[in-house]
Amino acid sequence: MSVCAEDALGKVESQLAEKLGPQRFNVWFKNATRFDFTDNYLRVSAPNPFISDWIERHFSEVITEAAREVTGNDYTLSFAIDPELARGLGKKQPDRQVDFIANNPERLARQQKRPALDTAGPAIPLKGRIEDFVVGPSNRLAQAAASSVIEQPAADFNPLFIHGGCGLGKTHLLQAICNGISEHHPQLRWRYVTGEEFTNDYVYSIKAHEENVFRTRYRALDVLVIDDVHFFANKRATQEEFLHTFKAIDAAGKQIVLASDAPPKMIGHFSESLVSRFLSGMVVRIDSPDVEVRAGVLRRRAERMKVDISDRVIMHIAENFCANLRELEGALLKVVALAHLTSEPITLGLADRAIRDLIRQTAPVVKLSDIESVSAIFFGLTPADLHTSRKSRTIALSRGIAMYLARKHTDMSYPEIGRFMGNKNHSTVILATRRISNMLQANATVRWLTPSGDREQNLATLVTDLEEQIGLAGEGNAVQEVPQAVPTQTTCKPGAASQLTVAALASPIITA
């Protein structure tokens, strides 16, 4: 860290205290967090995931603003867990945080806005509608299952579990189900929440001694829809409560709809009871959309924006953006914005100028954030766990696989991967990548800890499953060449597959 940046840390904390007030600053920041400047990142370290998650959700904007006012630069926030900070917490610090949450005016306001238990859902419809969902080979089965649930809830597909990558339409379908039920079955009570909202609702009910209110709110529903259910991973109490909720709703012959970034068996630290119940229903995957679906999404979006765009421009955008639908719509918005600012008609030339820096000439670029997320979900962790300095068997294995896949499928250098994954030294990335490569060459089996005990699996099979979830199926499993010594400078791109001489590595995660 530079001297200038080091001097600025104290000023950033003072600015935060002034903006937040002494009570909130003392509860969430004093002796509980640490700030570090690294290149264009401002790293916020917290002693546990609870504090880190709360700060990220409630104070990200004010932290960025304080850093900008002190340094004059815009920094990207990076959140990490550092258990060493727990030693600096006073004995009553956790109680102070619980009291703060219990008395938080924002939370009280949210509670007052909660609908009565006998209502059939929110008064304001959700965004997604089944009529607006563009159907193609990649999502036809999921759309058909959602339509069936709308027509006859709890008849054929119960539970319905939809999984797929980010930005492929899972949330759209879940919201469409809720809107469809509200329209066709107004007498039914439904509720749409994310996994995080369900968890927070459960935690708040415990703190406020309102467990019975919580259970009545959810178990009396006719249709329960939960998005991002993988958020329950590694949360035993939440999983236990959800299991009882699931049983109550299912026993009453009511409908449950779930969505996740990964299929049930690929979500780590999920109880066997929940996984078996998910698999007892309809599990359907949404794949990346083909060009016709992407073009259809653009046309629907253009209609809603009341913009006239030719098919040539639509196809130009659709052919060059394949990753997900959000990226596709973002490109369209940029084209429309440029046309509006320049008062030009939307032509192929204008579209090309608008999205030139975004166009993908080849296959979709694999993002390290996607690799990190898929690896963390499989092992029941969060990306923040991989950023810590902890070296437990599960975290070390998940982190090593993420680093190996990042090096294999992206153009990022070792230092870039290290900085992204919690500011790790580039030599750490090299050693982790080498270890995973050698283990793959040796066809090793890996073992890690789960709530139900040790679990083991062939590493090559595990890596192939993760690559399939990331959308890299069929790209081959050639072991990437890694250096056998730590170089002083590492900016080269991954080399071709090589025949390495396998050396047995002493590692706690290798089994004979």
C-alpha positions as CSV (number, residue, x, y, z in Angstrom):
1,M,0.0,0.0,0.0
2,S,1.3,3.5,-0.8
3,V,1.9,6.0,2.0
4,C,-0.7,8.3,0.5
5,A,-3.3,5.5,0.6
6,E,-2.2,4.5,4.1
7,D,-2.7,8.0,5.4
8,A,-6.1,8.2,3.7
9,L,-7.5,5.3,5.6
10,G,-7.9,7.3,8.8
11,K,-9.6,10.0,6.9
12,V,-12.0,7.6,5.2
13,E,-13.0,6.2,8.6
14,S,-13.5,9.7,10.0
15,Q,-15.7,10.6,7.0
16,L,-17.7,7.4,7.5
17,A,-18.2,8.3,11.2
18,E,-19.5,11.7,10.2
19,K,-21.8,10.4,7.5
20,L,-23.3,7.5,9.5
21,G,-23.3,9.0,13.0
22,P,-21.4,7.6,16.0
23,Q,-23.9,4.9,16.9
24,R,-23.9,3.1,13.5
25,F,-20.2,3.6,13.0
26,N,-19.3,2.2,16.5
27,V,-21.6,-0.8,16.0
28,W,-20.5,-1.9,12.5
29,F,-17.0,-0.4,11.9
30,K,-15.1,0.5,15.0
31,N,-12.9,-2.5,15.9
32,A,-15.0,-4.7,13.6
33,T,-13.7,-3.9,10.1
34,R,-10.4,-3.0,8.3
35,F,-10.0,-1.1,5.1
36,D,-7.1,-1.6,2.6
37,F,-6.4,0.2,-0.7
38,T,-5.1,-2.1,-3.5
39,D,-4.8,-0.6,-7.0
40,N,-8.4,0.4,-7.9
41,Y,-10.0,-1.7,-5.1
42,L,-11.0,-0.7,-1.6
43,R,-11.0,-3.9,0.4
44,V,-13.4,-4.1,3.4
45,S,-12.4,-7.0,5.8
46,A,-14.9,-8.2,8.4
47,P,-14.6,-10.8,11.2
48,N,-17.5,-13.0,10.0
49,P,-19.9,-13.4,7.0
50,F,-22.8,-11.8,8.9
51,I,-21.1,-8.5,9.5
52,S,-19.6,-8.5,6.0
53,D,-23.0,-9.2,4.4
54,W,-24.7,-6.5,6.4
55,I,-22.1,-3.9,5.6
56,E,-22.2,-4.8,1.9
57,R,-26.0,-4.5,1.7
58,H,-26.4,-1.4,3.8
59,F,-23.2,0.7,3.6
60,S,-21.6,0.1,0.3
61,E,-22.7,3.4,-1.2
62,V,-21.6,5.5,1.7
63,I,-18.2,3.8,1.9
64,T,-17.6,4.4,-1.8
65,E,-18.7,8.0,-1.4
66,A,-16.4,8.6,1.6
67,A,-13.4,7.1,-0.3
68,R,-14.1,9.3,-3.3
69,E,-14.3,12.5,-1.1
70,V,-11.0,11.7,0.6
71,T,-8.9,10.4,-2.4
72,G,-10.7,11.9,-5.4
73,N,-10.9,8.5,-7.0
74,D,-13.6,5.9,-7.5
75,Y,-12.8,2.6,-5.9
76,T,-14.4,-0.8,-6.5
77,L,-15.4,-2.4,-3.2
78,S,-14.2,-5.9,-2.4
79,F,-15.5,-7.7,0.7
80,A,-13.5,-10.3,2.6
81,I,-13.7,-12.3,5.8
82,D,-10.7,-12.1,8.2
83,P,-11.3,-14.1,11.4
84,E,-8.4,-12.3,13.1
85,L,-10.6,-9.3,13.4
86,A,-12.8,-11.2,15.8
87,R,-10.2,-10.8,18.5
88,G,-10.7,-7.1,18.5
89,L,-14.4,-7.3,19.1
90,G,-15.6,-6.5,22.6
91,K,-17.7,-9.2,24.4
92,K,-20.9,-7.1,23.9
93,Q,-20.2,-6.2,20.3
94,P,-22.4,-9.0,18.8
95,D,-25.3,-8.1,21.2
96,R,-25.0,-4.5,20.1
97,Q,-25.3,-5.5,16.5
98,V,-28.3,-7.7,17.2
99,D,-29.9,-4.8,19.1
100,F,-29.2,-2.4,16.3
101,I,-30.9,-4.7,13.8
102,A,-33.9,-5.3,16.1
103,N,-34.3,-1.5,16.5
104,N,-33.4,-0.5,13.0
105,P,-36.0,2.0,11.7
106,E,-35.7,0.6,8.2
107,R,-36.6,-2.9,9.4
108,L,-39.5,-1.7,11.5
109,A,-40.8,0.2,8.4
110,R,-40.5,-3.0,6.3
111,Q,-42.4,-5.0,9.0
112,Q,-45.2,-2.4,9.0
113,K,-45.5,-2.7,5.2
114,R,-45.8,-6.5,5.3
115,P,-49.1,-7.8,3.9
116,A,-51.6,-9.4,6.1
117,L,-51.4,-13.1,6.4
118,D,-54.7,-13.7,4.5
119,T,-53.8,-11.7,1.4
120,A,-53.2,-13.4,-1.9
121,G,-49.9,-11.7,-2.7
122,P,-48.6,-8.1,-3.2
123,A,-51.0,-5.6,-4.7
124,I,-48.3,-4.5,-7.3
125,P,-47.7,-7.3,-9.9
126,L,-44.2,-8.5,-10.3
127,K,-42.2,-7.7,-13.4
128,G,-42.1,-11.0,-15.3
129,R,-45.1,-12.3,-17.3
130,I,-45.4,-15.6,-19.1
131,E,-46.6,-13.8,-22.3
132,D,-43.3,-11.9,-22.5
133,F,-41.1,-14.9,-22.1
134,V,-39.4,-15.7,-25.4
135,V,-39.4,-19.5,-26.0
136,G,-36.7,-21.5,-27.8
137,P,-35.0,-24.9,-27.6
138,S,-33.0,-23.8,-24.6
139,N,-35.9,-23.0,-22.4
140,R,-39.0,-24.6,-23.9
141,L,-39.3,-27.3,-21.2
142,A,-39.0,-24.8,-18.4
143,Q,-41.6,-22.5,-20.0
144,A,-44.0,-25.4,-20.4
145,A,-43.6,-26.5,-16.8
146,A,-44.2,-22.9,-15.6
147,S,-47.4,-22.6,-17.8
148,S,-48.6,-25.9,-16.4
149,V,-48.2,-24.6,-12.8
150,I,-50.1,-21.5,-13.7
151,E,-53.0,-23.5,-15.1
152,Q,-53.1,-26.1,-12.4
153,P,-51.0,-25.4,-9.3
154,A,-49.8,-28.5,-7.5
155,A,-51.2,-30.8,-10.2
156,D,-48.2,-32.2,-12.2
157,F,-45.0,-30.5,-11.4
158,N,-44.6,-30.2,-7.7
159,P,-42.1,-29.1,-6.6
160,L,-40.8,-27.4,-9.7
161,F,-37.0,-26.7,-9.6
162,I,-35.6,-24.5,-12.3
163,H,-31.8,-24.1,-12.6
164,G,-29.4,-22.4,-15.0
165,G,-26.8,-19.7,-15.3
166,C,-27.3,-16.0,-14.4
167,G,-29.4,-13.9,-16.7
168,L,-31.1,-16.8,-18.6
169,G,-34.7,-16.1,-17.4
170,K,-35.2,-18.1,-14.2
171,T,-36.4,-15.1,-12.2
172,H,-38.6,-14.1,-15.1
173,L,-40.4,-17.5,-15.1
174,L,-40.8,-17.4,-11.3
175,Q,-42.4,-14.0,-11.4
176,A,-44.5,-15.0,-14.3
177,I,-45.8,-17.9,-12.3
178,C,-46.8,-15.6,-9.5
179,N,-48.5,-13.1,-11.8
180,G,-50.3,-15.9,-13.7
181,I,-51.6,-17.4,-10.5
182,S,-52.7,-14.0,-9.3
183,E,-54.6,-13.5,-12.5
184,H,-56.1,-17.0,-13.0
185,H,-56.5,-18.1,-9.4
186,P,-57.1,-14.9,-7.4
187,Q,-58.3,-16.9,-4.4
188,L,-54.9,-18.6,-3.9
189,R,-52.4,-17.1,-1.5
190,W,-48.8,-16.9,-2.9
191,R,-45.5,-15.5,-1.9
192,Y,-42.4,-14.7,-3.9
193,V,-39.1,-14.3,-2.0
194,T,-35.4,-14.8,-2.6
195,G,-33.4,-17.3,-0.5
196,E,-31.8,-14.3,1.3
197,E,-35.2,-12.7,2.1
198,F,-36.5,-16.0,3.5
199,T,-33.3,-16.4,5.7
200,N,-33.5,-12.8,6.9
201,D,-37.2,-13.2,7.7
202,Y,-36.5,-16.3,9.7
203,V,-33.6,-14.7,11.6
204,Y,-35.7,-11.6,12.4
205,S,-38.5,-13.8,13.6
206,I,-36.2,-15.5,16.1
207,K,-34.8,-12.3,17.4
208,A,-38.3,-10.8,17.8
209,H,-39.7,-14.1,19.2
210,E,-42.2,-14.3,16.4
211,E,-41.5,-17.8,15.1
212,N,-45.2,-18.7,15.1
213,V,-46.0,-15.6,13.0
214,F,-43.2,-16.6,10.5
215,R,-44.5,-20.2,10.2
216,T,-48.0,-19.1,9.7
217,R,-47.0,-16.6,7.1
218,Y,-45.3,-19.3,5.0
219,R,-47.0,-22.5,5.8
220,A,-50.5,-21.2,5.2
221,L,-49.6,-20.3,1.5
222,D,-51.1,-22.1,-1.5
223,V,-48.0,-21.3,-3.6
224,L,-44.5,-20.6,-2.3
225,V,-41.9,-19.4,-4.8
226,I,-38.3,-19.0,-3.7
227,D,-35.5,-17.6,-6.0
228,D,-31.8,-18.2,-5.4
229,V,-32.5,-21.2,-3.1
230,H,-28.7,-22.0,-3.2
231,F,-28.4,-19.2,-0.6
232,F,-29.5,-21.8,2.0
233,A,-26.2,-23.6,1.5
234,N,-24.3,-24.0,4.7
235,K,-27.1,-22.5,6.8
236,R,-28.3,-25.4,8.9
237,A,-31.0,-23.6,10.9
238,T,-32.5,-22.1,7.8
239,Q,-32.5,-25.4,6.0
240,E,-34.2,-27.1,8.9
241,E,-36.9,-24.5,9.0
242,F,-37.4,-24.6,5.3
243,L,-37.6,-28.4,5.4
244,H,-40.5,-28.2,7.8
245,T,-42.1,-25.5,5.7
246,F,-41.7,-27.7,2.6
247,K,-43.3,-30.6,4.4
248,A,-46.2,-28.6,5.6
249,I,-47.0,-27.1,2.2
250,D,-46.4,-30.3,0.3
251,A,-48.6,-32.3,2.8
252,A,-51.4,-29.8,2.2
253,G,-51.2,-30.4,-1.5
254,K,-49.9,-26.9,-2.3
255,Q,-47.4,-25.8,-4.9
256,I,-43.6,-25.1,-4.3
257,V,-41.5,-23.5,-7.0
258,L,-37.7,-23.0,-6.6
259,A,-34.8,-21.6,-8.7
260,S,-31.1,-21.9,-8.3
261,D,-27.9,-21.3,-10.3
262,A,-27.0,-25.0,-9.8
263,P,-29.0,-28.2,-9.8
264,P,-29.8,-29.7,-6.4
265,K,-27.0,-32.2,-6.3
266,M,-24.4,-29.5,-7.2
267,I,-25.3,-27.3,-4.2
268,G,-22.8,-28.0,-1.4
269,H,-23.8,-28.4,2.2
270,F,-27.5,-29.0,1.4
271,S,-29.2,-31.6,3.6
272,E,-30.0,-35.0,2.0
273,S,-33.6,-34.5,3.0
274,L,-34.0,-31.3,1.0
275,V,-32.1,-32.6,-2.0
276,S,-34.2,-35.8,-2.2
277,R,-37.4,-33.7,-2.0
278,F,-36.2,-31.4,-4.8
279,L,-35.4,-34.4,-7.0
280,S,-38.9,-35.9,-6.3
281,G,-40.5,-33.2,-8.5
282,M,-39.7,-31.6,-11.8
283,V,-36.0,-30.5,-12.2
284,V,-35.5,-28.5,-15.4
285,R,-32.5,-26.6,-16.7
286,I,-32.4,-23.4,-18.8
287,D,-29.5,-23.3,-21.2
288,S,-27.9,-20.4,-23.0
289,P,-30.4,-19.0,-25.6
290,D,-29.8,-19.5,-29.3
291,V,-29.7,-16.5,-31.7
292,E,-33.4,-16.7,-32.5
293,V,-34.3,-16.4,-28.8
294,R,-31.9,-13.6,-28.3
295,A,-33.4,-11.7,-31.3
296,G,-36.9,-12.3,-29.9
297,V,-35.8,-10.9,-26.5
298,L,-34.4,-7.8,-28.3
299,R,-37.6,-7.3,-30.3
300,R,-39.8,-7.5,-27.1
301,R,-37.5,-5.1,-25.3
302,A,-37.6,-2.6,-28.3
303,E,-41.4,-2.8,-28.3
304,R,-41.6,-2.0,-24.6
305,M,-39.3,0.9,-25.2
306,K,-41.4,2.0,-28.2
307,V,-38.3,2.1,-30.4
308,D,-38.3,1.2,-34.1
309,I,-35.2,-1.0,-34.8
310,S,-34.6,-2.9,-38.0
311,D,-34.1,-6.6,-38.1
312,R,-30.5,-6.1,-39.4
313,V,-29.6,-4.2,-36.2
314,I,-31.5,-6.7,-34.0
315,M,-29.6,-9.6,-35.6
316,H,-26.2,-7.8,-35.4
317,I,-26.7,-7.4,-31.6
318,A,-28.1,-10.9,-31.1
319,E,-25.2,-12.5,-33.0
320,N,-22.5,-10.8,-31.0
321,F,-23.9,-11.2,-27.4
322,C,-24.3,-14.7,-26.3
323,A,-23.5,-14.8,-22.6
324,N,-26.8,-13.9,-21.1
325,L,-30.0,-11.9,-21.6
326,R,-29.1,-9.1,-19.3
327,E,-25.9,-8.4,-21.3
328,L,-28.0,-8.5,-24.4
329,E,-30.5,-5.9,-23.2
330,G,-27.7,-3.7,-21.9
331,A,-26.2,-3.6,-25.4
332,L,-29.6,-2.6,-26.8
333,L,-30.0,0.2,-24.2
334,K,-26.6,1.5,-25.2
335,V,-27.6,1.7,-28.9
336,V,-30.8,3.4,-28.1
337,A,-29.1,5.9,-25.8
338,L,-26.5,6.8,-28.4
339,A,-29.2,7.4,-31.0
340,H,-31.1,9.6,-28.6
341,L,-28.0,11.6,-27.7
342,T,-26.9,12.1,-31.3
343,S,-30.4,12.5,-32.7
344,E,-29.4,9.9,-35.4
345,P,-31.5,7.1,-36.7
346,I,-30.7,3.6,-35.4
347,T,-28.6,2.1,-38.3
348,L,-26.2,-0.7,-38.4
349,G,-23.3,1.7,-38.4
350,L,-24.6,3.5,-35.3
351,A,-25.2,0.2,-33.5
352,D,-21.7,-0.9,-34.3
353,R,-20.2,2.3,-32.9
354,A,-22.3,2.0,-29.7
355,I,-21.3,-1.6,-28.9
356,R,-17.9,-1.8,-30.5
357,D,-16.2,-2.1,-27.1
358,L,-18.7,-4.8,-26.0
359,I,-18.9,-7.0,-29.0
360,R,-17.7,-10.6,-28.6
361,Q,-16.1,-11.9,-31.7
362,T,-15.7,-15.4,-30.5
363,A,-17.4,-17.7,-27.9
364,P,-18.7,-16.0,-24.7
365,V,-15.9,-14.8,-22.4
366,V,-15.8,-16.8,-19.2
367,K,-15.9,-14.6,-16.2
368,L,-13.9,-15.3,-13.1
369,S,-16.8,-14.3,-11.0
370,D,-18.9,-17.1,-12.6
371,I,-16.1,-19.6,-12.0
372,E,-15.7,-18.5,-8.4
373,S,-19.5,-18.5,-7.7
374,V,-20.0,-22.1,-9.1
375,S,-17.1,-23.5,-7.2
376,A,-18.2,-21.8,-4.0
377,I,-21.8,-23.0,-4.3
378,F,-20.8,-26.6,-5.0
379,F,-18.8,-26.7,-1.7
380,G,-21.5,-24.9,0.3
381,L,-19.4,-21.7,0.6
382,T,-19.6,-18.1,-0.5
383,P,-17.2,-16.2,-2.7
384,A,-16.2,-14.2,0.4
385,D,-15.0,-17.5,2.0
386,L,-12.6,-18.0,-0.9
387,H,-11.2,-14.5,-0.4
388,T,-10.2,-15.2,3.2
389,S,-6.8,-16.3,4.5
390,R,-8.4,-19.4,6.0
391,K,-7.0,-22.7,4.7
392,S,-9.5,-25.3,5.9
393,R,-9.7,-28.4,3.7
394,T,-12.9,-27.4,2.0
395,I,-12.0,-23.8,1.4
396,A,-8.5,-24.7,0.1
397,L,-10.0,-27.2,-2.3
398,S,-12.7,-24.9,-3.6
399,R,-10.2,-22.0,-3.9
400,G,-7.7,-24.2,-5.7
401,I,-10.2,-25.5,-8.2
402,A,-11.5,-22.0,-8.9
403,M,-7.9,-20.8,-9.5
404,Y,-7.2,-23.7,-11.8
405,L,-10.4,-23.1,-13.9
406,A,-9.7,-19.4,-14.1
407,R,-6.2,-20.1,-15.4
408,K,-7.5,-22.7,-17.9
409,H,-10.5,-20.8,-19.3
410,T,-9.6,-17.1,-19.0
411,D,-6.7,-14.9,-20.2
412,M,-6.1,-13.5,-16.7
413,S,-2.6,-13.6,-15.4
414,Y,-1.6,-15.2,-12.0
415,P,-1.4,-11.7,-10.3
416,E,-4.8,-10.7,-11.7
417,I,-6.4,-13.9,-10.4
418,G,-4.7,-13.4,-7.1
419,R,-5.9,-9.9,-6.7
420,F,-9.5,-10.8,-7.6
421,M,-9.6,-13.7,-5.1
422,G,-8.9,-11.7,-2.0
423,N,-5.6,-10.1,-2.9
424,K,-3.7,-13.4,-2.9
425,N,0.0,-13.4,-3.9
426,H,0.6,-14.7,-7.5
427,S,2.8,-17.5,-6.1
428,T,-0.3,-18.8,-4.2
429,V,-2.2,-19.0,-7.5
430,I,0.7,-20.8,-9.2
431,L,1.0,-23.4,-6.5
432,A,-2.7,-24.0,-6.3
433,T,-2.9,-24.4,-10.1
434,R,0.0,-26.8,-10.1
435,R,-1.4,-28.9,-7.3
436,I,-4.8,-29.3,-9.0
437,S,-3.1,-30.1,-12.4
438,N,-0.9,-32.8,-10.8
439,M,-3.9,-34.3,-9.0
440,L,-5.8,-34.5,-12.3
441,Q,-2.9,-36.2,-13.9
442,A,-2.8,-38.7,-11.1
443,N,-6.6,-39.2,-11.4
444,A,-6.7,-38.5,-7.6
445,T,-9.8,-38.5,-5.4
446,V,-10.4,-35.5,-3.2
447,R,-12.1,-35.4,0.2
448,W,-13.8,-32.5,1.9
449,L,-16.0,-31.9,4.9
450,T,-19.8,-31.5,4.9
451,P,-22.3,-31.2,7.7
452,S,-23.0,-34.9,7.4
453,G,-19.3,-35.9,7.5
454,D,-16.5,-36.4,4.9
455,R,-17.4,-36.6,1.2
456,E,-15.1,-37.7,-1.5
457,Q,-15.2,-37.7,-5.3
458,N,-12.9,-38.2,-8.3
459,L,-11.3,-34.8,-9.0
460,A,-11.6,-35.1,-12.8
461,T,-15.3,-35.8,-12.6
462,L,-15.8,-33.0,-10.1
463,V,-14.0,-30.5,-12.4
464,T,-16.0,-31.7,-15.4
465,D,-19.3,-31.2,-13.5
466,L,-18.2,-27.6,-12.6
467,E,-17.2,-26.8,-16.1
468,E,-20.6,-28.0,-17.3
469,Q,-22.3,-25.7,-14.8
470,I,-20.2,-22.7,-16.0
471,G,-21.2,-23.6,-19.6
472,L,-17.8,-25.0,-20.7
473,A,-18.9,-28.5,-21.5
474,G,-17.1,-30.1,-24.4
475,E,-14.0,-27.9,-24.2
476,G,-11.9,-30.8,-23.2
477,N,-10.1,-31.7,-19.9
478,A,-6.5,-31.3,-21.0
479,V,-4.4,-30.5,-18.0
480,Q,-3.0,-27.0,-18.3
481,E,0.7,-26.5,-18.2
482,V,1.9,-24.7,-15.0
483,P,5.3,-23.5,-14.0
484,Q,7.4,-25.7,-11.7
485,A,9.0,-22.7,-10.2
486,V,7.7,-19.3,-9.1
487,P,8.8,-16.8,-11.7
488,T,9.5,-13.2,-11.0
489,Q,7.1,-12.0,-13.6
490,T,3.9,-13.8,-14.7
491,T,2.1,-12.2,-17.5
492,C,2.0,-15.1,-20.0
493,K,-1.3,-16.7,-21.1
494,P,-2.1,-20.3,-20.5
495,G,0.0,-22.7,-22.6
496,A,-1.1,-25.7,-24.5
497,A,-1.7,-29.0,-22.7
498,S,1.5,-30.8,-21.8
499,Q,2.4,-34.3,-20.6
500,L,3.6,-33.6,-17.1
501,T,5.6,-36.0,-15.0
502,V,3.3,-36.7,-12.1
503,A,4.8,-36.0,-8.7
504,A,2.9,-37.1,-5.6
505,L,2.0,-34.1,-3.6
506,A,1.6,-34.3,0.1
507,S,-1.8,-32.7,0.6
508,P,-4.5,-33.2,3.1
509,I,-7.1,-33.3,0.4
510,I,-5.7,-36.2,-1.6
511,T,-6.8,-39.7,-0.8
512,A,-5.1,-42.9,-2.0
